[in-house]
Amino acid sequence: MPTVPMLDAQGKAQQQLDLSADVFAGPVRVPLLHQVVVKELAARHVGTHDTKGRSEVSGGGRKPWKQKGTGRARQGSIRATQWKGGGKPFGPTPRKYDKKMPTEMRRAALRDALAAKIASGEVSVVDQLGLTEAKTKALTSRLKGLGLPDGPMLLVVSERTESLDRAARNLPWLSVETPTHASVYQVLRNDRVLFEKAALLSLQEALA
């Protein structure tokens, strides 16, 4: 049965929280994780890139010179792709990068990602974060007091508050999410994952 340490206010592991083996003790399928990460990153593409083809560039409606007798190559428009200022051939056009994937595959990938983090000892749990003021210094002191190593961290809380969001927005190494919005990419890219107890149990129930 997988277990994670529950930290007290001083960062000491006061006890171990037992987790479901059916959820967090399965094999880690790397190809599945790769597929889901590619999907999540592809969804971040805005897809508004656009270039003008020869039919969209202004001008070029008149044939630059007659077809024969000039000694030059025949041309139909000064906005053809070989001309300076002409249209761009095969350029990008607006499109969606979204990739479809079954919900169960995404859930399975999140289970595998968390299982890998738990097995490597990179997951910790606190009963509650206990942030009382919307100050970055207070949040930083609270996290350092838990004795967690420096590095990118994912904080999963049961509920995001305005105070927490204001305190965390100045910390580029900290990502704050709720159980319903934590993604596979976030779990894998961060060196440490810190859960509130209620958030971890809620996520375990959702992934069961």
N, CA, C and O of each residue as an XYZ file, in Angstrom:
832
protein
N       0.841     -1.197      0.000
C       0.000      0.000      0.000
C       0.881      1.253      0.000
O       1.743      1.393      0.867
N       0.677      2.166     -0.960
C       1.500      3.376     -1.002
C       1.169      4.307      0.160
O       0.016      4.414      0.579
N       2.182      4.968      0.663
C       2.014      5.915      1.761
C       2.769      7.199      1.449
O       3.768      7.186      0.729
N       2.285      8.302      1.994
C       2.960      9.590      1.862
C       3.077     10.205      3.257
O       2.195     10.012      4.094
N       4.160     10.945      3.512
C       4.324     11.542      4.840
C       3.418     12.751      5.032
O       3.260     13.581      4.137
N       2.832     12.826      6.215
C       2.049     13.999      6.609
C       2.930     14.884      7.471
O       3.416     14.454      8.518
N       3.137     16.122      7.034
C       4.047     17.032      7.705
C       3.296     17.890      8.707
O       2.164     18.308      8.464
N       3.944     18.148      9.839
C       3.389     19.074     10.809
C       3.888     20.486     10.500
O       4.508     20.707      9.459
N       3.626     21.435     11.386
C       3.993     22.835     11.138
C       5.498     23.031     11.046
O       5.954     23.984     10.414
N       6.285     22.143     11.668
C       7.744     22.234     11.628
C       8.360     21.431     10.487
O       9.583     21.381     10.355
N       7.522     20.802      9.663
C       8.030     20.037      8.542
C       8.449     18.626      8.879
O       9.108     17.969      8.073
N       8.080     18.144     10.059
C       8.425     16.783     10.457
C       7.283     15.839     10.101
O       6.109     16.187     10.222
N       7.648     14.639      9.660
C       6.637     13.640      9.289
C       6.066     13.030     10.566
O       6.684     12.165     11.185
N       4.896     13.486     10.943
C       4.299     13.011     12.180
C       3.633     11.658     12.002
O       3.537     10.882     12.953
N       3.173     11.371     10.793
C       2.554     10.075     10.506
C       2.550      9.849      9.002
O       2.909     10.731      8.222
N       2.137      8.649      8.615
C       2.048      8.282      7.208
C       0.581      8.168      6.814
O      -0.225      7.571      7.528
N       0.254      8.744      5.681
C      -1.116      8.660      5.166
C      -1.188      7.525      4.163
O      -0.495      7.539      3.145
N      -2.031      6.541      4.454
C      -2.200      5.391      3.564
C      -3.103      5.752      2.397
O      -4.161      6.356      2.575
N      -2.672      5.374      1.208
C      -3.431      5.636     -0.004
C      -3.885      4.331     -0.641
O      -3.393      3.256     -0.297
N      -4.815      4.433     -1.563
C      -5.362      3.253     -2.215
C      -4.344      2.652     -3.183
O      -3.794      3.351     -4.034
N      -4.105      1.374     -3.046
C      -3.181      0.692     -3.957
C      -3.760      0.589     -5.357
O      -3.013      0.547     -6.334
N      -5.088      0.548     -5.469
C      -5.721      0.461     -6.788
C      -5.515      1.738     -7.602
O      -5.566      1.708     -8.832
N      -5.284      2.856     -6.917
C      -5.151      4.137     -7.609
C      -3.695      4.513     -7.815
O      -3.318      4.943     -8.905
N      -2.869      4.357     -6.784
C      -1.517      4.913     -6.814
C      -0.410      3.870     -6.783
O       0.748      4.212     -6.543
N      -0.737      2.623     -7.018
C       0.312      1.598     -6.969
C       0.427      0.817     -8.273
O       1.051     -0.244     -8.306
N      -0.165      1.327     -9.337
C      -0.106      0.621    -10.607
C       1.206      0.862    -11.334
O       2.013      1.682    -10.896
N       1.429      0.160    -12.435
C       2.649      0.365    -13.226
C       2.627      1.724    -13.918
O       1.568      2.237    -14.279
N       3.799      2.290    -14.093
C       3.931      3.596    -14.745
C       4.140      3.370    -16.232
O       5.174      2.845    -16.645
N       3.173      3.760    -17.027
C       3.241      3.565    -18.485
C       3.759      4.845    -19.144
O       3.020      5.812    -19.334
N       5.021      4.822    -19.478
C       5.671      6.013    -20.025
C       5.055      6.447    -21.359
O       4.849      7.645    -21.547
N       4.752      5.541    -22.294
C       4.124      6.003    -23.549
C       2.796      6.725    -23.329
O       2.485      7.687    -24.031
N       2.016      6.262    -22.355
C       0.752      6.937    -22.053
C       1.005      8.336    -21.504
O       0.322      9.286    -21.886
N       1.981      8.466    -20.609
C       2.314      9.781    -20.063
C       2.761     10.730    -21.170
O       2.371     11.898    -21.195
N       3.584     10.217    -22.086
C       4.059     11.043    -23.190
C       2.897     11.515    -24.055
O       2.852     12.675    -24.464
N       1.966     10.622    -24.328
C       0.836     10.973    -25.183
C      -0.030     12.063    -24.540
O      -0.493     12.978    -25.221
N      -0.240     11.957    -23.244
C      -1.080     12.940    -22.555
C      -0.359     14.286    -22.452
O      -0.984     15.335    -22.603
N       0.948     14.260    -22.195
C       1.701     15.514    -22.116
C       1.687     16.226    -23.471
O       1.525     17.445    -23.524
N       1.852     15.494    -24.541
C       1.786     16.097    -25.880
C       0.420     16.733    -26.103
O       0.326     17.826    -26.662
N      -0.638     16.054    -25.670
C      -1.987     16.606    -25.815
C      -2.148     17.896    -25.008
O      -2.702     18.876    -25.506
N      -1.667     17.896    -23.768
C      -1.832     19.073    -22.928
C      -1.050     20.271    -23.468
O      -1.545     21.398    -23.447
N       0.165     20.027    -23.948
C       0.952     21.128    -24.492
C       0.388     21.619    -25.819
O       0.448     22.811    -26.119
N      -0.164     20.694    -26.621
C      -0.755     21.112    -27.894
C      -1.973     22.002    -27.667
O      -2.246     22.902    -28.461
N      -2.706     21.745    -26.574
C      -3.894     22.547    -26.294
C      -3.545     23.983    -25.918
O      -4.413     24.857    -25.936
N      -2.279     24.234    -25.576
C      -1.864     25.594    -25.228
C      -1.629     26.461    -26.458
O      -1.557     27.684    -26.337
N      -1.508     25.859    -27.638
C      -1.294     26.636    -28.850
C      -2.546     27.458    -29.158
O      -3.654     26.924    -29.205
N      -2.361     28.731    -29.362
C      -3.498     29.583    -29.688
C      -3.978     29.311    -31.106
O      -5.180     29.320    -31.369
N      -3.055     29.073    -32.010
C      -3.432     28.733    -33.379
C      -3.910     29.907    -34.203
O      -4.653     29.719    -35.167
N      -3.497     31.133    -33.844
C      -3.932     32.305    -34.608
C      -2.901     32.754    -35.636
O      -3.076     33.798    -36.266
N      -1.827     31.982    -35.817
C      -0.807     32.367    -36.794
C      -1.393     32.338    -38.209
O      -2.194     31.469    -38.555
N      -0.971     33.312    -39.011
C      -1.555     33.408    -40.350
C      -0.576     34.116    -41.278
O       0.066     35.093    -40.893
N      -0.473     33.625    -42.472
C       0.290     34.304    -43.517
C      -0.620     34.501    -44.729
O      -1.617     33.794    -44.880
N      -0.278     35.459    -45.590
C      -1.106     35.767    -46.754
C      -0.593     35.022    -47.983
O       0.594     35.066    -48.306
N      -1.487     34.356    -48.642
C      -1.171     33.736    -49.917
C      -1.266     34.751    -51.045
O      -1.572     35.918    -50.803
N      -1.010     34.323    -52.268
C      -0.987     35.269    -53.388
C      -2.358     35.867    -53.663
O      -2.453     36.947    -54.246
N      -3.411     35.191    -53.259
C      -4.755     35.738    -53.472
C      -5.140     36.746    -52.399
O      -6.129     37.463    -52.555
N      -4.366     36.814    -51.298
C      -4.698     37.723    -50.196
C      -3.829     38.976    -50.184
O      -4.184     39.958    -49.532
N      -2.700     38.965    -50.888
C      -1.813     40.125    -50.916
C      -2.402     41.178    -51.847
O      -2.880     40.863    -52.937
N      -2.361     42.430    -51.402
C      -2.941     43.499    -52.219
C      -2.066     43.768    -53.442
O      -0.843     43.635    -53.386
N      -2.693     44.139    -54.517
C      -1.977     44.457    -55.741
C      -1.812     43.236    -56.632
O      -2.306     42.148    -56.335
N      -1.108     43.449    -57.725
C      -0.797     42.335    -58.609
C      -1.923     41.914    -59.523
O      -1.901     40.808    -60.063
N      -2.916     42.782    -59.706
C      -4.030     42.388    -60.568
C      -3.727     42.485    -62.055
O      -4.441     41.914    -62.880
N      -2.660     43.212    -62.397
C      -2.326     43.400    -63.817
C      -1.109     42.563    -64.176
O      -0.179     42.423    -63.382
N      -1.126     42.012    -65.376
C       0.022     41.265    -65.862
C       1.189     42.224    -66.043
O       1.047     43.234    -66.732
N       2.371     41.926    -65.425
C       3.464     42.922    -65.436
C       3.993     43.246    -66.825
O       4.358     44.395    -67.076
N       4.046     42.315    -67.702
C       4.421     42.589    -69.088
C       3.773     41.536    -69.976
O       3.255     40.526    -69.499
N       3.813     41.797    -71.269
C       3.119     40.892    -72.178
C       3.788     39.524    -72.190
O       4.941     39.374    -71.788
N       3.053     38.552    -72.649
C       3.494     37.170    -72.556
C       4.748     36.908    -73.389
O       5.661     36.213    -72.943
N       4.789     37.469    -74.603
C       5.873     37.125    -75.516
C       6.601     38.379    -76.010
O       6.067     39.488    -75.985
N       7.831     38.161    -76.457
C       8.557     39.209    -77.155
C       9.438     40.079    -76.289
O      10.144     40.934    -76.824
N       9.434     39.905    -74.973
C      10.266     40.765    -74.122
C      11.608     40.117    -73.791
O      12.520     40.807    -73.335
N      11.748     38.844    -74.004
C      12.968     38.149    -73.645
C      13.007     37.742    -72.174
O      13.938     37.059    -71.745
N      12.038     38.142    -71.423
C      11.986     37.784    -70.007
C      11.026     36.619    -69.790
O      10.214     36.281    -70.652
N      11.145     36.033    -68.633
C      10.257     34.907    -68.332
C       8.830     35.397    -68.205
O       8.580     36.517    -67.759
N       7.911     34.561    -68.595
C       6.502     34.946    -68.537
C       6.058     35.066    -67.074
O       6.398     34.229    -66.238
N       5.304     36.107    -66.791
C       4.802     36.362    -65.450
C       3.344     36.759    -65.529
O       2.918     37.442    -66.461
N       2.579     36.318    -64.531
C       1.162     36.663    -64.524
C       0.801     37.686    -63.475
O      -0.225     38.356    -63.592
N       1.645     37.825    -62.423
C       1.321     38.766    -61.351
C       2.587     39.066    -60.564
O       3.428     38.189    -60.369
N       2.720     40.313    -60.110
C       3.873     40.657    -59.274
C       3.651     40.240    -57.816
O       4.495     40.503    -56.960
N       2.534     39.602    -57.541
C       2.276     39.087    -56.206
C       2.354     37.559    -56.160
O       1.889     36.937    -55.205
N       2.948     36.958    -57.202
C       3.204     35.518    -57.176
C       4.262     35.216    -56.120
O       4.967     36.122    -55.675
N       4.379     33.977    -55.724
C       5.211     33.629    -54.581
C       6.690     33.879    -54.802
O       7.422     34.030    -53.824
N       7.172     33.932    -56.053
C       8.596     34.146    -56.283
C       8.974     35.614    -56.285
O      10.155     35.943    -56.397
N       7.991     36.512    -56.162
C       8.263     37.944    -56.185
C       8.429     38.487    -54.772
O       7.814     37.998    -53.824
N       9.287     39.523    -54.649
C       9.391     40.237    -53.376
C       8.067     40.944    -53.108
O       7.555     41.670    -53.959
N       7.524     40.725    -51.921
C       6.216     41.284    -51.594
C       5.068     40.421    -52.054
O       3.905     40.798    -51.913
N       5.388     39.265    -52.601
C       4.329     38.365    -53.045
C       3.789     37.512    -51.905
O       4.220     37.632    -50.758
N       2.847     36.660    -52.242
C       2.244     35.777    -51.245
C       3.222     34.706    -50.789
O       4.166     34.363    -51.501
N       2.983     34.187    -49.599
C       3.861     33.148    -49.058
C       3.262     31.778    -49.379
O       2.098     31.521    -49.074
N       4.058     30.898    -49.994
C       3.508     29.583    -50.313
C       3.515     28.656    -49.106
O       4.489     28.612    -48.354
N       2.445     27.931    -48.927
C       2.333     26.898    -47.893
C       2.584     27.453    -46.482
O       3.110     26.745    -45.624
N       2.212     28.706    -46.246
C       2.398     29.295    -44.927
C       1.342     28.809    -43.942
O       0.339     28.221    -44.344
N       1.566     29.053    -42.648
C       0.593     28.606    -41.648
C      -0.696     29.417    -41.716
O      -0.677     30.607    -42.028
N      -1.777     28.781    -41.431
C      -3.084     29.414    -41.378
C      -3.728     29.062    -40.039
O      -3.350     28.063    -39.426
N      -4.683     29.853    -39.574
C      -5.311     29.556    -38.281
C      -5.906     28.161    -38.247
O      -6.608     27.735    -39.164
N      -5.604     27.465    -37.167
C      -6.156     26.119    -36.985
C      -6.103     25.751    -35.516
O      -5.429     26.411    -34.725
N      -6.807     24.710    -35.159
C      -6.821     24.226    -33.787
C      -5.805     23.104    -33.623
O      -5.653     22.254    -34.499
N      -5.119     23.114    -32.497
C      -4.136     22.080    -32.210
C      -4.677     21.014    -31.254
O      -3.963     20.077    -30.898
N      -5.918     21.157    -30.849
C      -6.487     20.233    -29.864
C      -6.429     18.794    -30.360
O      -6.686     18.505    -31.529
N      -6.082     17.897    -29.432
C      -6.063     16.471    -29.728
C      -7.116     15.788    -28.862
O      -7.201     16.050    -27.663
N      -7.905     14.929    -29.455
C      -8.942     14.235    -28.714
C      -8.354     13.026    -27.987
O      -7.473     12.337    -28.501
N      -8.857     12.793    -26.796
C      -8.380     11.666    -26.004
C      -9.492     11.254    -25.041
O     -10.134     12.122    -24.450
N      -9.734      9.974    -24.870
C     -10.769      9.533    -23.929
C     -10.459      9.973    -22.501
O      -9.299     10.050    -22.097
N     -11.504     10.255    -21.757
C     -11.341     10.711    -20.374
C     -10.611      9.681    -19.536
O      -9.798     10.044    -18.686
N     -10.883      8.409    -19.756
C     -10.246      7.370    -18.948
C      -8.739      7.313    -19.184
O      -7.979      6.981    -18.274
N      -8.308      7.634    -20.397
C      -6.872      7.673    -20.657
C      -6.209      8.806    -19.879
O      -5.113      8.631    -19.346
N      -6.863      9.968    -19.809
C      -6.306     11.091    -19.065
C      -6.253     10.774    -17.568
O      -5.285     11.111    -16.887
N      -7.297     10.129    -17.073
C      -7.296      9.756    -15.659
C      -6.209      8.723    -15.364
O      -5.524      8.805    -14.345
N      -6.059      7.761    -16.257
C      -5.033      6.736    -16.062
C      -3.643      7.354    -16.080
O      -2.774      6.946    -15.311
N      -3.427      8.329    -16.948
C      -2.120      8.988    -17.006
C      -1.850      9.777    -15.730
O      -0.717      9.802    -15.251
N      -2.874     10.421    -15.174
C      -2.687     11.158    -13.923
C      -2.395     10.194    -12.776
O      -1.584     10.502    -11.902
N      -3.040      9.041    -12.769
C      -2.735      8.022    -11.754
C      -1.290      7.560    -11.869
O      -0.598      7.411    -10.862
N      -0.834      7.335    -13.100
C       0.541      6.877    -13.304
C       1.549      7.947    -12.895
O       2.573      7.642    -12.285
N       1.254      9.204    -13.234
C       2.178     10.280    -12.882
C       2.302     10.433    -11.368
O       3.406     10.603    -10.850
N       1.192     10.375    -10.666
C       1.228     10.484     -9.213
C       1.873      9.259     -8.585
O       2.576      9.370     -7.580
N       1.638      8.091     -9.173
C       2.277      6.875     -8.654
C       3.794      6.980     -8.760
O       4.512      6.571     -7.848
N       4.282      7.528     -9.872
C       5.724      7.696    -10.038
C       6.280      8.689     -9.021
O       7.354      8.471     -8.461
N       5.552      9.778     -8.782
C       6.005     10.775     -7.811
C       6.002     10.208     -6.392
O       6.924     10.466     -5.618
N       4.976      9.442     -6.051
C       4.900      8.852     -4.711
C       6.015      7.839     -4.517
O       6.635      7.790     -3.454
N       6.272      7.031     -5.537
C       7.319      6.015     -5.424
C       8.700      6.643     -5.263
O       9.575      6.058     -4.625
N       8.901      7.816     -5.830
C      10.202      8.491     -5.725
C      10.288      9.405     -4.503
O      11.295     10.085     -4.309
N       9.243      9.426     -3.682
C       9.266     10.218     -2.461
C       9.157     11.709     -2.684
O       9.679     12.485     -1.883
N       8.497     12.134     -3.742
C       8.400     13.554     -4.066
C       7.016     14.127     -3.775
O       6.679     15.209     -4.256
N       6.223     13.417     -2.998
C       4.880     13.875     -2.628
C       4.802     14.005     -1.115
O       5.195     13.095     -0.385
N       4.295     15.140     -0.647
C       4.100     15.377      0.781
C       2.684     15.889      0.999
O       2.029     16.380      0.080
N       2.231     15.761      2.246
C       0.860     16.141      2.591
C       0.887     16.973      3.869
O       1.621     16.671      4.810
N       0.076     18.020      3.882
C      -0.177     18.779      5.109
C      -1.676     18.740      5.363
O      -2.479     18.603      4.440
N      -2.033     18.863      6.631
C      -3.452     18.843      6.960
C      -4.150     20.029      6.318
O      -5.163     19.862      5.638
N      -3.617     21.222      6.528
C      -4.082     22.446      5.874
C      -2.894     23.380      5.691
O      -1.966     23.390      6.499
N      -2.935     24.158      4.626
C      -1.830     25.075      4.391
C      -1.788     26.173      5.452
O      -0.710     26.587      5.878
N      -2.946     26.637      5.872
C      -3.009     27.594      6.966
C      -2.468     28.971      6.639
O      -1.835     29.599      7.489
N      -2.702     29.457      5.427
C      -2.259     30.802      5.057
C      -3.322     31.800      5.490
O      -4.474     31.705      5.068
N      -2.945     32.747      6.322
C      -3.914     33.685      6.886
C      -3.898     35.048      6.230
O      -4.851     35.809      6.395
N      -2.848     35.388      5.487
C      -2.763     36.701      4.859
C      -2.249     36.565      3.435
O      -1.509     35.641      3.100
N      -2.664     37.512      2.615
C      -2.320     37.464      1.191
C      -0.973     38.098      0.949
O      -0.877     39.118      0.267
N       0.066     37.509      1.500
C       1.416     38.034      1.350
C       2.344     36.930      0.852
O       2.327     35.806      1.353
N       3.148     37.277     -0.138
C       4.094     36.313     -0.684
C       5.099     35.863      0.372
O       5.480     34.693      0.417
N       5.519     36.781      1.208
C       6.485     36.452      2.258
C       5.912     35.430      3.235
O       6.615     34.523      3.679
N       4.626     35.585      3.569
C       3.997     34.633      4.490
C       3.906     33.247      3.865
O       4.143     32.248      4.544
N       3.568     33.173      2.584
C       3.483     31.883      1.912
C       4.860     31.241      1.790
O       5.005     30.039      2.015
N       5.869     32.028      1.436
C       7.221     31.495      1.317
C       7.727     30.964      2.662
O       8.352     29.905      2.722
N       7.456     31.699      3.726
C       7.878     31.261      5.047
C       7.174     29.970      5.445
O       7.771     29.083      6.055
N       5.904     29.882      5.092
C       5.146     28.666      5.415
C       5.714     27.452      4.682
O       5.849     26.382      5.276
N       6.045     27.603      3.419
C       6.577     26.482      2.646
C       7.993     26.116      3.110
O       8.335     24.936      3.189
N       8.807     27.123      3.414
C      10.152     26.832      3.908
C      10.104     26.168      5.277
O      10.950     25.333      5.600
N       9.109     26.541      6.082
C       8.967     25.924      7.388
C       8.638     24.448      7.333
O       8.859     23.718      8.300
N       8.108     24.007      6.197
C       7.805     22.586      6.034
C       9.051     21.778      5.690
O       8.995     20.549      5.632
N      10.176     22.455      5.461
C      11.417     21.749      5.188
C      11.496     21.116      3.818
O      12.234     20.150      3.620
N      10.746     21.648      2.871
C      10.758     21.079      1.523
C      11.950     21.614      0.745
O      12.322     22.774      0.921
N      12.553     20.801     -0.106
C      13.716     21.267     -0.876
C      13.319     22.319     -1.895
O      12.172     22.380     -2.337
N      14.297     23.152     -2.260
C      14.053     24.191     -3.260
C      13.830     23.566     -4.638
O      14.346     22.490     -4.942
N      13.067     24.252     -5.442
C      12.814     23.774     -6.790
C      11.360     23.976     -7.159
O      10.550     24.356     -6.313
N      11.017     23.726     -8.421
C       9.629     23.875     -8.862
C       8.689     23.005     -8.028
O       8.983     21.843     -7.747
N       7.558     23.586     -7.639
C       6.635     22.883     -6.743
C       5.202     23.072     -7.226
O       4.818     24.151     -7.676
N       4.432     22.016     -7.123
C       3.001     22.051     -7.395
C       2.269     21.944     -6.072
O       2.448     20.977     -5.332
N       1.446     22.934     -5.776
C       0.658     22.954     -4.548
C      -0.794     22.683     -4.918
O      -1.404     23.445     -5.670
N      -1.342     21.600     -4.390
C      -2.726     21.222     -4.683
C      -3.547     21.437     -3.416
O      -3.340     20.765     -2.406
N      -4.474     22.376     -3.484
C      -5.300     22.724     -2.332
C      -6.745     22.347     -2.624
O      -7.152     22.212     -3.778
N      -7.495     22.181     -1.568
C      -8.902     21.802     -1.747
C      -9.723     22.946     -2.318
O     -10.719     22.714     -3.002
N      -9.311     24.185     -2.042
C     -10.038     25.342     -2.559
C      -9.073     26.508     -2.720
O      -8.314     26.833     -1.807
N      -9.112     27.124     -3.879
C      -8.275     28.289     -4.131
C      -8.975     29.538     -3.620
O     -10.149     29.770     -3.908
N      -8.253     30.324     -2.871
C      -8.795     31.569     -2.342
C      -8.064     32.747     -2.970
O      -6.978     32.598     -3.530
N      -8.679     33.918     -2.867
C      -8.046     35.113     -3.416
C      -6.739     35.421     -2.696
O      -5.776     35.883     -3.309
N      -6.713     35.162     -1.396
C      -5.486     35.414     -0.630
C      -4.353     34.531     -1.113
O      -3.226     35.001     -1.269
N      -4.636     33.256     -1.352
C      -3.599     32.333     -1.818
C      -3.127     32.701     -3.214
O      -1.929     32.667     -3.494
N      -4.056     33.052     -4.089
C      -3.675     33.424     -5.452
C      -2.800     34.676     -5.459
O      -1.837     34.756     -6.222
N      -3.129     35.643     -4.623
C      -2.335     36.872     -4.572
C      -0.948     36.602     -3.989
O       0.039     37.198     -4.420
N      -0.879     35.707     -3.017
C       0.417     35.412     -2.413
C       1.307     34.590     -3.338
O       2.531     34.700     -3.273
N       0.708     33.766     -4.199
C       1.490     32.849     -5.027
C       1.842     33.403     -6.394
O       2.695     32.841     -7.080
N       1.205     34.493     -6.810
C       1.414     34.937     -8.191
C       2.793     35.533     -8.423
O       3.209     35.686     -9.571
N       3.510     35.872     -7.360
C       4.864     36.400     -7.512
C       5.942     35.331     -7.374
O       7.131     35.649     -7.362
N       5.541     34.080     -7.271
C       6.499     32.980     -7.124
C       6.503     32.164     -8.412
O       5.617     31.332     -8.611
N       7.474     32.381     -9.285
C       7.473     31.669    -10.575
C       7.700     30.172    -10.437
O       7.372     29.414    -11.350
N       8.257     29.729     -9.310
C       8.544     28.309     -9.132
C       7.382     27.552     -8.491
O       7.480     26.346     -8.265
N       6.281     28.252     -8.196
C       5.144     27.625     -7.513
C       3.913     27.656     -8.405
O       3.542     28.702     -8.937
N       3.278     26.485     -8.562
C       2.005     26.381     -9.278
C       0.942     25.940     -8.280
O       1.166     25.009     -7.505
N      -0.196     26.591     -8.293
C      -1.290     26.293     -7.374
C      -2.481     25.799     -8.179
O      -2.918     26.459     -9.122
N      -3.004     24.641     -7.807
C      -4.144     24.065     -8.497
C      -5.071     23.394     -7.489
O      -4.705     23.154     -6.338
N      -6.279     23.101     -7.955
C      -7.222     22.294     -7.191
C      -7.194     20.871     -7.752
O      -6.670     20.667     -8.847
N      -7.734     19.891     -7.047
C      -7.679     18.504     -7.548
C      -8.303     18.328     -8.931
O      -7.847     17.496     -9.715
N      -9.328     19.095     -9.232
C     -10.005     18.924    -10.520
C      -9.234     19.541    -11.681
O      -9.548     19.265    -12.839
N      -8.234     20.371    -11.396
C      -7.496     21.046    -12.466
C      -6.021     20.634    -12.530
O      -5.303     21.091    -13.419
N      -5.563     19.801    -11.628
C      -4.167     19.341    -11.692
C      -3.971     18.481    -12.942
O      -4.781     17.601    -13.233
N      -2.897     18.743    -13.670
C      -2.658     18.039    -14.928
C      -1.423     17.160    -14.833
O      -0.598     17.312    -13.932
N      -1.313     16.248    -15.769
C      -0.170     15.337    -15.820
C       1.118     16.129    -16.043
O       2.135     15.840    -15.412
N       1.088     17.114    -16.923
C       2.285     17.907    -17.207
C       2.757     18.635    -15.963
O       3.958     18.686    -15.694
N       1.829     19.200    -15.199
C       2.218     19.904    -13.978
C       2.841     18.956    -12.963
O       3.827     19.298    -12.311
N       2.271     17.774    -12.831
C       2.809     16.803    -11.869
C       4.226     16.400    -12.258
O       5.097     16.285    -11.396
N       4.461     16.187    -13.540
C       5.761     15.678    -13.978
C       6.836     16.759    -14.010
O       7.996     16.476    -13.708
N       6.482     17.979    -14.366
C       7.508     19.022    -14.528
C       7.970     19.598    -13.195
O       9.053     20.179    -13.133
N       7.193     19.458    -12.130
C       7.579     19.992    -10.832
C       8.341     18.947    -10.019
O       8.005     17.763    -10.023
N       9.372     19.417     -9.327
C      10.196     18.503     -8.541
C       9.468     17.984     -7.306
O       9.762     16.889     -6.826
N       8.537     18.751     -6.798
C       7.859     18.403     -5.556
C       6.370     18.701     -5.692
O       5.976     19.706     -6.282
N       5.545     17.805     -5.133
C       4.091     17.998     -5.115
C       3.641     18.005     -3.664
O       3.886     17.054     -2.922
N       2.978     19.090     -3.265
C       2.478     19.233     -1.903
C       0.959     19.284     -1.938
O       0.372     20.134     -2.607
N       0.328     18.367     -1.213
C      -1.125     18.283     -1.168
C      -1.643     18.726      0.193
O      -1.000     18.489      1.216
N      -2.790     19.360      0.203
C      -3.589     19.382      1.410
C      -4.277     18.033      1.532
O      -4.632     17.422      0.523
N      -4.464     17.570      2.742
C      -5.009     16.229      2.944
C      -6.361     16.059      2.260
O      -6.595     15.055      1.587
N      -7.243     17.027      2.428
C      -8.574     16.934      1.821
C      -8.469     16.900      0.296
O      -9.246     16.208     -0.362
N      -7.513     17.643     -0.269
C      -7.353     17.663     -1.723
C      -6.874     16.316     -2.246
O      -7.349     15.846     -3.280
N      -5.933     15.691     -1.536
C      -5.429     14.401     -1.983
C      -6.498     13.320     -1.892
O      -6.626     12.494     -2.796
N      -7.256     13.321     -0.819
C      -8.329     12.325     -0.685
C      -9.419     12.552     -1.731
O     -10.001     11.595     -2.242
N      -9.693     13.815     -2.048
C     -10.696     14.107     -3.082
C     -10.208     13.642     -4.447
O     -10.984     13.098     -5.233
N      -8.919     13.853     -4.735
C      -8.368     13.398     -6.009
C      -8.336     11.886     -6.082
O      -8.606     11.310     -7.136
N      -8.011     11.237     -4.981
C      -7.997      9.773     -4.957
C      -9.393      9.219     -5.254
O      -9.530      8.237     -5.984
N     -10.418      9.842     -4.693
C     -11.773      9.391     -4.943
C     -12.177      9.598     -6.401
O     -12.883      8.772     -6.980
N     -11.724     10.710     -6.992
C     -12.077     10.997     -8.388
C     -11.370     10.040     -9.346
O     -11.917      9.712    -10.399
N     -10.158      9.586     -8.995
C      -9.393      8.713     -9.892
C      -9.681      7.240     -9.661
O      -9.221      6.400    -10.434
N     -10.420      6.911     -8.632
C     -10.693      5.500     -8.314
C     -11.590      4.879     -9.388
O     -11.932      3.699     -9.300
